[in-house]
């Protein structure tokens, strides 16, 4: 077949199908021809600026921009809108900076995350119009802004910058990346920031006498680097202003011009008002780059060299005052004139930064003025530079201070106050204490003046209260308020003696209420102290003084003569069979002994002591069969054993306490050569009361029948006679009145002892639980019937027990046999 052969025409149906296919293919080719041929994307990044640290940085600049070029090839492109967007991604410390130009809207955006940072950048997009081989350029300029949306200052490091191009209508993008070492600096710093002249050290006085300058250079603040220098300077700003900021308030105090170059200098004239008192300040530099401003993050401190006295106190030295421990911690100071050791402690700080303290800037001298209201002296205290405290001794007499005088036997208050400050860098003498409020302290200088030296302590005109062994002594207390002559009172002292013996002293060691700082014993405006351990029925001479903390004691004045009283003693005598004798008629001689006959047995002497004082710790019965007028108690006083060598004999029996104010002694019938409790004898006796003392000697006193009215214990002794041997039947062990009612309130344990024994009596309830102890190993004489004091139905807590049955156990352990000679349980019913 020849090449020119005619191809047969297809059937009509086939021609239609082929035509439709060709039309569809043409439509597809016409729609996608430009995108299908998108070629490469190539990124070209600008070289960052080289800085003094050897790193490269993209820098904020008033005019200079960095060109980032993106080349995209697409032979089919016929317009810029064939490309949907061009995007540049620059990593920063704050996140990825994404700059995108959208062709359909011709809008440029700049974001870091969700934050719009476009105001912090000046971006100019452009292209060369060659659509098939298009070069698209982002001109990026970092702006100076004092309040950026995000701080994307970035430390120098190697990073990847990415370009991305997207075609219109399809999802496919093309990218290119370039690795570049760079940082970003969008902040300034004031390099070599300094003040000269009188402010060179950062301190000035409000009364400064000269101008000074604030100088430096505006340089880039390179992130992660602190050694910027002049080679890092910015372009020349439109202007530089130096702003003085009040530290505590954050407000600007003044602003001065610093020039129109990166190297700035601002003059602060002497007349420029800087209200420095009470505040700290700092300078910042503000650079203006054609309407874009930036403040330096670093500042330059400017402080006042005014001093503030925070406190001054006195320490050391004997006396009293606010710096002493209790009880001497009072509002005013008391010191002994002429006595060394008192120091002044001055605490001062620089008045800077709203009151925060610094040590002194330069040696600083403070004048301490002290005066008594008429005479005045001055003491200079210098606090060295770098310190905030100075302690020195203060004058204690008029040596070198001729006006500092306190007359003998006088107390004078001198007030102390800081009045001026001079020296070192200080140029201001200020009144009062340096911060506008005077601090004043007073020292009361005592030159031998005792408390109330003119009249002594006033003794109340009422007679002191006396008892058997104590005296309550009254007086009008002194006014010891701080700021008075008696504000240095240490204690009151009471002196007393018996007869012509030396005086004894009763002071704060004996009664703490006598000493300052302890609660005094006060009644109706009178102070009192109770002096114990005196002899009964004895006259004492008393007087009182007051002593200050320096040992000055007020003169004694006429005191009081006070006599102690005697114990009121009730005595009963019994042989355990006859009714006790408890009535005695004083006589010149104990001739009535025959009126009190007892049988020959262990004689029971029961004694009750009634007194307002403590009862005796011990009672002894001294007895003899000698019925002559020979004294039982001799000089001392003490039992006169030498007069009774025997026979006749002088014997003693120790009493045992059976209740708080009741004692019992037994005069035995033991068959010994010295036993005098025998048929036919008459016996007389006196009582010896003993108060035990931790430091000997114990206090002993002697009493007879009329001791309450007569101090002689030998003229009215107690007495009785022994008539015959006992003829009695021993009692069975039982409870007398074993039903306790409202009428018969006590049950009495009764029993007989065959020998001397230790007796224990315990009450049990129906369950066998002990509820009360009546006796606990109490000594009882043998050979007699014994009826105890009785039980009133109360438990060991002194509470009444309920109605019911109880048991009383009576048990006795013999002294001689050392065996249990009695152990019996007896019933008792509480019916009330």
LUMLOZA-253813 format. One line per 10 residues: their letters; for each residue x, y, z of C-alpha. Coordinates in steps of 0.02 Angstrom, whole numbers, plus 50000, padded with zeros to 5 digits. Layout:
# LUMLOZA-253813
A	X Y Z; ...
This chain:
# LUMLOZA-253813
XXXXXXXXXX	50000 50000 50000; 50066 50170 49952; 50089 50306 50082; 49961 50406 49990; 49830 50274 50004; 49668 50336 50068; 49619 50262 50232; 49441 50204 50232; 49327 50313 50335; 49271 50234 50496
XXXXXXXXXX	49093 50197 50533; 49001 50348 50595; 48991 50280 50772; 49182 50262 50782; 49212 50439 50718; 49106 50512 50857; 49201 50420 50995; 49371 50475 50930; 49317 50656 50920; 49258 50661 51100
XXXXXXXXXX	49421 50585 51161; 49525 50714 51068; 49422 50858 51138; 49442 50797 51318; 49631 50777 51299; 49646 50953 51232; 49549 51024 51380; 49662 50936 51506; 49819 50994 51420; 49759 51173 51413
XXXXXXXXXX	49718 51174 51602; 49877 51096 51676; 50012 51135 51555; 50095 51270 51666; 50096 51166 51828; 50151 51008 51754; 50312 51090 51705; 50361 51171 51878; 50547 51147 51887; 50671 51190 52026
XXXXXXXXXX	50670 51311 52175; 50836 51390 52226; 50865 51496 52384; 51002 51627 52398; 51028 51701 52575; 51122 51861 52619; 51283 51856 52717; 51258 51917 52899; 51367 52054 52973; 51529 52002 53058
XXXXXXXXXX	51538 52064 53240; 51674 52081 53372; 51645 51908 53444; 51682 51828 53275; 51501 51781 53244; 51386 51841 53106; 51220 51925 53142; 51070 51994 53052; 51054 52165 53132; 50914 52287 53159
XXXXXXXXXX	50946 52443 53059; 50858 52602 53020; 50880 52582 52832; 50980 52428 52783; 50883 52272 52728; 50938 52093 52692; 50891 52016 52522; 50829 51837 52523; 50807 51776 52340; 50700 51629 52284
XXXXXXXXXX	50722 51571 52101; 50580 51464 52032; 50578 51389 51856; 50419 51348 51761; 50428 51361 51571; 50238 51361 51559; 50211 51506 51682; 50136 51660 51601; 50100 51766 51757; 50149 51788 51939
XXXXXXXXXX	49982 51712 51991; 50037 51546 51916; 50131 51535 52082; 50014 51531 52234; 50142 51593 52365; 50325 51616 52402; 50378 51575 52581; 50538 51602 52681; 50570 51513 52849; 50707 51586 52962
XXXXXXXXXX	50735 51495 53129; 50749 51610 53282; 50759 51585 53470; 50574 51630 53485; 50525 51504 53351; 50522 51494 53161; 50497 51662 53077; 50384 51625 52926; 50374 51761 52793; 50245 51726 52655
XXXXXXXXXX	50192 51822 52501; 50022 51768 52431; 50007 51813 52245; 49818 51814 52232; 49802 51952 52366; 49975 52029 52349; 49986 52021 52542; 50144 51985 52643; 50129 51907 52817; 50259 51873 52950
XXXXXXXXXX	50222 51758 53097; 50308 51660 53233; 50186 51527 53284; 50019 51616 53303; 50098 51786 53336; 50098 51919 53203; 50272 51997 53202; 50254 52097 53043; 50264 52265 53138; 50438 52214 53195
XXXXXXXXXX	50497 52194 53015; 50501 52298 52856; 50475 52174 52711; 50476 52224 52529; 50432 52084 52405; 50485 52101 52221; 50512 51995 52066; 50602 52014 51899; 50448 51979 51791; 50527 51827 51705
XXXXXXXXXX	50384 51708 51740; 50466 51550 51675; 50628 51580 51770; 50566 51695 51907; 50677 51775 52040; 50572 51826 52189; 50656 51935 52322; 50611 51970 52504; 50697 52130 52565; 50694 52104 52755
XXXXXXXXXX	50739 52243 52877; 50733 52210 53065; 50657 52360 53153; 50704 52446 53316; 50552 52428 53426; 50538 52458 53614; 50387 52342 53626; 50406 52201 53499; 50273 52068 53483; 50408 51937 53515
XXXXXXXXXX	50589 51954 53556; 50673 51851 53420; 50850 51899 53467; 50948 51744 53423; 51116 51676 53478; 51243 51646 53340; 51234 51465 53278; 51222 51362 53118; 51041 51348 53059; 50942 51299 52904
XXXXXXXXXX	50842 51432 52811; 50705 51363 52698; 50620 51431 52541; 50455 51358 52482; 50354 51390 52324; 50178 51326 52292; 50093 51322 52123; 49919 51386 52104; 49782 51254 52107; 49882 51102 52161
XXXXXXXXXX	49952 51041 52328; 50127 51009 52267; 50264 51126 52332; 50447 51143 52293; 50577 51189 52427; 50759 51232 52443; 50866 51252 52600; 51026 51340 52641; 51132 51317 52797; 51199 51479 52870
XXXXXXXXXX	51285 51523 53034; 51197 51677 53102; 51120 51764 53251; 50992 51904 53259; 51014 52065 53359; 50866 52183 53374; 50920 52268 53538; 51047 52397 53587; 51164 52412 53733; 51253 52563 53807
XXXXXXXXXX	51436 52518 53797; 51560 52603 53914; 51412 52680 54007; 51486 52800 54136; 51470 52960 54235; 51614 53078 54265; 51662 53213 54387; 51570 53216 54552; 51462 53068 54497; 51606 52958 54437
XXXXXXXXXX	51578 52835 54581; 51390 52828 54554; 51348 52935 54707; 51297 53116 54715; 51230 53237 54843; 51078 53346 54814; 51190 53493 54857; 51316 53450 54722; 51430 53592 54670; 51474 53546 54490
XXXXXXXXXX	51407 53479 54324; 51440 53302 54267; 51422 53204 54105; 51343 53038 54060; 51436 52955 53914; 51443 52793 53815; 51418 52714 53644; 51261 52635 53571; 51309 52460 53515; 51216 52305 53463
XXXXXXXXXX	51165 52191 53605; 51233 52026 53541; 51132 51883 53617; 51236 51766 53723; 51382 51886 53727; 51429 52020 53855; 51591 52093 53789; 51527 52205 53652; 51640 52351 53609; 51641 52507 53500
XXXXXXXXXX	51663 52403 53342; 51487 52336 53374; 51412 52510 53367; 51249 52540 53276; 51225 52664 53136; 51214 52840 53198; 51043 52866 53276; 50937 53016 53241; 50959 53061 53424; 51008 52987 53592
XXXXXXXXXX	50921 53036 53753; 50976 52990 53928; 50832 52956 54044; 50848 52953 54235; 50724 52827 54307; 50662 52828 54487; 50698 52651 54547; 50554 52627 54669; 50421 52704 54556; 50486 52662 54383
XXXXXXXXXX	50448 52839 54324; 50564 52956 54232; 50638 53096 54335; 50734 53192 54200; 50790 53169 54019; 50943 53248 53940; 51005 53250 53760; 51151 53139 53717; 51186 53189 53536; 51154 53114 53364
XXXXXXXXXX	51295 52987 53351; 51319 52814 53419; 51450 52885 53536; 51342 52992 53651; 51376 53119 53788; 51247 53208 53895; 51279 53353 54014; 51192 53357 54184; 51204 53537 54243; 51232 53574 54426
XXXXXXXXXX	51064 53664 54430; 50966 53512 54367; 50850 53464 54510; 50865 53281 54561; 50754 53244 54709; 50867 53103 54766; 50812 53097 54948; 50726 52933 54985; 50751 52858 54811; 50877 52766 54705
XXXXXXXXXX	50894 52805 54519; 50969 52732 54362; 51008 52798 54188; 50954 52712 54028; 51001 52763 53851; 50862 52783 53721; 50914 52786 53537; 50797 52852 53403; 50824 52782 53228; 50713 52886 53115
XXXXXXXXXX	50561 52869 53225; 50604 52693 53285; 50661 52693 53469; 50752 52569 53575; 50802 52575 53759; 50962 52499 53824; 50927 52350 53939; 51083 52391 54039; 51078 52539 54157; 51192 52652 54255
XXXXXXXXXX	51154 52672 54441; 51148 52842 54523; 51128 52843 54711; 51125 52969 54851; 51267 52977 54974; 51151 53029 55116; 51158 52922 55272; 51011 52859 55372; 51029 52820 55557; 50924 52665 55579
XXXXXXXXXX	50959 52652 55765; 51079 52691 55903; 51081 52602 56070; 51189 52590 56224; 51269 52426 56271; 51387 52363 56404; 51409 52432 56578; 51315 52390 56735; 51141 52458 56751; 50973 52445 56667
XXXXXXXXXX	50896 52489 56499; 50816 52431 56335; 50966 52323 56285; 50972 52228 56450; 50889 52060 56477; 50734 52048 56587; 50697 52107 56717; 50816 52253 56684; 50742 52282 56511; 50654 52450 56535
XXXXXXXXXX	50624 52603 56425; 50766 52712 56491; 50948 52681 56528; 51026 52690 56702; 51213 52699 56725; 51335 52738 56867; 51422 52905 56840; 51610 52881 56844; 51598 52695 56800; 51672 52637 56634
XXXXXXXXXX	51600 52510 56513; 51452 52594 56428; 51462 52591 56237; 51360 52676 56101; 51315 52566 55952; 51274 52670 55797; 51187 52579 55653; 51181 52677 55489; 51148 52642 55306; 51154 52736 55143
XXXXXXXXXX	50985 52806 55094; 50974 52722 54924; 50855 52620 54818; 50701 52665 54916; 50774 52627 55086; 50876 52470 55058; 51036 52488 55157; 51214 52496 55099; 51372 52522 55199; 51446 52696 55212
XXXXXXXXXX	51516 52771 55055; 51668 52863 55123; 51714 52890 55305; 51563 52969 55387; 51561 53065 55551; 51404 53080 55657; 51387 53209 55795; 51302 53143 55953; 51239 53286 56059; 51198 53250 56241
XXXXXXXXXX	51122 53370 56364; 51038 53379 56535; 50930 53522 56474; 51054 53655 56532; 51229 53591 56495; 51276 53515 56326; 51420 53411 56258; 51456 53328 56090; 51530 53159 56046; 51595 53122 55870
XXXXXXXXXX	51571 52946 55801; 51654 52904 55634; 51589 52755 55534; 51725 52698 55411; 51689 52680 55227; 51620 52508 55189; 51544 52485 55363; 51369 52514 55429; 51401 52504 55616; 51519 52583 55742
XXXXXXXXXX	51534 52547 55928; 51636 52661 56041; 51643 52701 56226; 51545 52852 56282; 51602 52978 56414; 51567 52922 56592; 51636 53076 56682; 51689 53253 56638; 51866 53209 56580; 51877 53293 56410
XXXXXXXXXX	51695 53342 56424; 51692 53480 56556; 51505 53510 56545; 51461 53329 56578; 51429 53345 56765; 51326 53248 56891; 51337 53302 57072; 51373 53177 57210; 51218 53092 57284; 51115 53141 57134
XXXXXXXXXX	51038 53061 56979; 51025 53165 56820; 50948 53116 56652; 51054 53159 56498; 50970 53144 56328; 51071 53088 56175; 51030 53130 55993; 51115 53125 55821; 51118 53306 55760; 51230 53313 55606
XXXXXXXXXX	51329 53210 55480; 51494 53262 55400; 51650 53193 55318; 51702 53082 55173; 51593 53101 55019; 51455 53180 55121; 51413 53359 55084; 51253 53380 55183; 51240 53418 55369; 51066 53361 55410
XXXXXXXXXX	50962 53390 55565; 50898 53259 55685; 50949 53081 55644; 50972 53088 55456; 50799 53037 55400; 50695 53179 55467; 50637 53100 55630; 50740 53123 55787; 50797 52969 55883; 50827 53014 56065
XXXXXXXXXX	50880 52906 56211; 50904 52956 56392; 51032 52891 56515; 51000 52924 56698; 51172 52944 56773; 51175 52895 56957; 51315 52969 57062; 51292 52874 57224; 51108 52914 57250; 51020 52774 57342
XXXXXXXXXX	50833 52742 57318; 50732 52874 57412; 50892 52929 57499; 50811 53077 57587; 50682 52984 57690; 50718 52800 57670; 50578 52676 57639; 50418 52723 57730; 50362 52589 57851; 50175 52579 57868
XXXXXXXXXX	50112 52640 58036; 50013 52481 58066; 50089 52350 58179; 50163 52205 58080; 50064 52044 58087; 50147 51913 58198; 50114 51729 58221; 50205 51594 58317; 50353 51578 58196; 50331 51719 58069
XXXXXXXXXX	50306 51906 58050; 50220 51994 57904; 50309 52159 57876; 50223 52303 57783; 50287 52461 57695; 50238 52589 57564; 50327 52542 57399; 50432 52669 57303; 50388 52738 57131; 50506 52637 57022
XXXXXXXXXX	50437 52688 56852; 50564 52710 56712; 50622 52890 56704; 50615 52918 56893; 50759 52926 57016; 50706 52756 57085; 50695 52672 56914; 50858 52582 56958; 50789 52495 57114; 50863 52322 57134
XXXXXXXXXX	50773 52257 57289; 50705 52291 57462; 50798 52219 57612; 50724 52184 57783; 50844 52172 57930; 50793 52088 58093; 50872 52024 58251; 50828 51941 58416; 50886 52038 58566; 51064 52103 58547
XXXXXXXXXX	51115 51974 58417; 51181 52036 58248; 51052 52085 58118; 51004 51956 57988; 50959 52010 57811; 50801 51954 57721; 50812 51995 57534; 50762 51941 57359; 50855 51777 57378; 50736 51734 57520
XXXXXXXXXX	50578 51811 57447; 50579 51846 57259; 50440 51975 57278; 50567 52092 57358; 50668 52101 57197; 50629 52217 57052; 50547 52131 56904; 50455 52001 57006; 50271 52020 57053; 50268 52107 57224
XXXXXXXXXX	50154 52056 57367; 50031 52202 57370; 49877 52228 57477; 49782 52393 57483; 49930 52487 57410; 50051 52416 57537; 50190 52294 57499; 50232 52156 57620; 50345 52008 57649; 50327 51861 57768
XXXXXXXXXX	50482 51817 57869; 50467 51637 57931; 50568 51522 58043; 50567 51637 58195; 50568 51580 58374; 50398 51572 58453; 50348 51704 58580; 50505 51806 58550; 50529 51995 58520; 50620 52047 58361
XXXXXXXXXX	50685 52215 58301; 50650 52254 58116; 50697 52389 57989; 50692 52400 57798; 50802 52478 57662; 50803 52490 57472; 50955 52452 57361; 50984 52504 57179; 51073 52405 57043; 51236 52495 57082
XXXXXXXXXX	51236 52441 57265; 51181 52608 57338; 51074 52568 57491; 50952 52689 57572; 50990 52736 57752; 50900 52635 57887; 50766 52721 57987; 50689 52678 58153; 50606 52510 58136; 50483 52406 58234
XXXXXXXXXX	50494 52288 58381; 50377 52143 58351; 50351 51986 58455; 50302 51818 58385; 50160 51727 58468; 50158 51554 58544; 50080 51396 58476; 49908 51358 58543; 49931 51181 58608; 49796 51066 58672
XXXXXXXXXX	49857 50913 58770; 49768 50757 58833; 49839 50618 58944; 49775 50439 58946; 49831 50266 59001; 49716 50185 58870; 49587 50141 59002; 49531 50296 59096; 49449 50442 59008; 49584 50560 58940
XXXXXXXXXX	49631 50713 59045; 49625 50870 58939; 49594 51010 59065; 49742 51090 59152; 49749 51234 59275; 49915 51327 59275; 49995 51335 59447; 50161 51396 59514; 50209 51215 59544; 50134 51059 59468
XXXXXXXXXX	50054 51010 59632; 49894 50959 59549; 49974 50804 59469; 49876 50697 59594; 49715 50758 59516; 49760 50663 59357; 49791 50483 59411; 49831 50353 59280; 49874 50171 59289; 50050 50107 59262
XXXXXXXXXX	50047 50076 59074; 50110 50154 58915; 50049 50332 58942; 49974 50413 58787; 50007 50600 58767; 49902 50673 58626; 49941 50849 58563; 49844 50964 58446; 49933 51118 58375; 49833 51268 58315
XXXXXXXXXX	49935 51398 58220; 49925 51514 58069; 50098 51455 58016; 50164 51288 57963; 50144 51159 58100; 50303 51086 58175; 50396 50950 58084; 50433 50859 58247; 50371 50859 58428; 50461 50783 58577
XXXXXXXXXX	50398 50761 58754; 50530 50797 58889; 50473 50722 59055; 50544 50688 59230; 50490 50614 59395; 50575 50760 59485; 50433 50866 59553; 50542 51003 59626; 50561 51176 59550; 50712 51122 59448
XXXXXXXXXX	50697 51188 59269; 50677 51060 59133; 50732 51184 59000; 50896 51273 59029; 50994 51405 58935; 51001 51398 58745; 50858 51363 58766; 50880 51173 58775; 50838 51028 58892; 50956 51039 59041
XXXXXXXXXX	51017 50858 59044; 51164 50900 59159; 51047 50940 59304; 50961 50771 59285; 51102 50643 59285; 50980 50515 59358; 50896 50474 59463; 50795 50579 59448; 50796 50565 59259; 50752 50683 59115
XXXXXXXXXX	50688 50577 58970; 50612 50613 58800; 50483 50528 58690; 50463 50570 58507; 50284 50601 58450; 50210 50533 58291; 50094 50636 58181; 49926 50551 58160; 49837 50691 58068; 49888 50860 57992
XXXXXXXXXX	49891 50949 58161; 49887 50807 58287; 50028 50706 58365; 50037 50561 58488; 50183 50511 58601; 50194 50361 58718; 50289 50363 58883; 50339 50180 58900; 50338 50064 59052; 50487 49965 58988
XXXXXXXXXX	50573 49878 59134; 50738 49972 59120; 50841 50062 59249; 50787 50229 59177; 50601 50193 59162; 50505 50315 59272; 50326 50268 59224; 50304 50172 59386; 50172 50157 59519; 50188 50297 59645
XXXXXXXXXX	50283 50421 59534; 50223 50592 59484; 50274 50654 59312; 50290 50829 59241; 50333 50869 59059; 50354 51007 58929; 50345 50999 58740; 50484 51032 58614; 50427 51086 58439; 50552 51072 58296
XXXXXXXXXX	50547 51150 58124; 50672 51065 58008; 50782 51174 57897; 50884 51126 57744; 51026 51228 57817; 51053 51197 58005; 51015 51236 58139; 50836 51177 58154; 50718 51294 58245; 50669 51228 58416
XXXXXXXXXX	50545 51301 58539; 50482 51244 58710; 50307 51259 58780; 50213 51228 58940; 50030 51253 58986; 50029 51443 58976; 50148 51463 58827; 50023 51578 58741; 50044 51711 58877; 50211 51669 58954
XXXXXXXXXX	50376 51633 58865; 50447 51535 59014; 50423 51348 58977; 50470 51296 59156; 50339 51375 59269; 50179 51284 59217; 50220 51109 59156; 50091 50975 59122; 50085 50837 59253; 50001 50676 59307
XXXXXXXXXX	50023 50538 59438; 50037 50349 59424; 49929 50259 59554; 49928 50072 59519; 49955 49938 59391; 49820 49920 59260; 49680 49796 59287; 49584 49789 59127; 49519 49667 58999; 49596 49678 58824
XXXXXXXXXX	49471 49732 58692; 49421 49618 58552; 49457 49681 58377; 49299 49766 58319; 49221 49920 58242; 49133 50034 58364; 48979 50104 58275; 48990 49992 58124; 48840 50075 58039; 48876 50250 57971
XXXXXXXXXX	48723 50362 57966; 48689 50548 57965; 48678 50542 58154; 48827 50428 58186; 48949 50484 58054; 49105 50382 58098; 49155 50202 58123; 49298 50178 58248; 49423 50034 58229; 49462 49968 58406
XXXXXXXXXX	49587 49836 58455; 49717 49779 58581; 49905 49762 58549; 50009 49640 58647; 50170 49732 58600; 50228 49887 58509; 50180 49872 58326; 50163 49957 58155; 49977 49963 58118; 49895 49973 57945
XXXXXXXXXX	49707 50000 57925; 49629 49988 57750; 49448 50000 57692; 49386 49887 57549; 49224 49888 57450; 49117 49732 57422; 49224 49687 57269; 49383 49687 57370; 49450 49851 57300; 49541 49966 57423
XXXXXXXXXX	49447 50132 57437; 49532 50217 57586; 49687 50198 57695; 49667 50255 57875; 49840 50204 57937; 49994 50148 57843; 50123 50064 57955; 50089 50188 58095; 50175 50154 58262; 50064 50108 58408
XXXXXXXXXX	50116 50064 58586; 50079 49889 58647; 49996 49833 58808; 49840 49939 58791; 49672 49953 58707; 49669 50072 58559; 49525 50165 58481; 49572 50252 58318; 49507 50417 58253; 49376 50335 58145
XXXXXXXXXX	49318 50325 57963; 49183 50442 57897; 49138 50346 57737; 49249 50444 57619; 49373 50373 57491; 49554 50420 57463; 49497 50569 57357; 49393 50632 57505; 49229 50596 57414; 49081 50514 57501
XXXXXXXXXX	49055 50332 57454; 48888 50256 57412; 48773 50158 57525; 48827 49978 57549; 48936 49851 57637; 49123 49881 57664; 49264 49792 57754; 49398 49868 57865; 49559 49769 57879; 49661 49797 58039
XXXXXXXXXX	49834 49722 58037; 49983 49748 58152; 50164 49691 58139; 50253 49676 58306; 50409 49778 58332; 50490 49650 58447; 50432 49487 58368; 50433 49556 58191; 50279 49450 58161; 50100 49488 58113
XXXXXXXXXX	50014 49496 58281; 49845 49556 58214; 49756 49535 58046; 49567 49553 58052; 49427 49604 57930; 49277 49691 58008; 49113 49741 57924; 49050 49919 57907; 48887 49976 57827; 48856 50148 57754
XX	48671 50178 57777; 48656 50365 57749
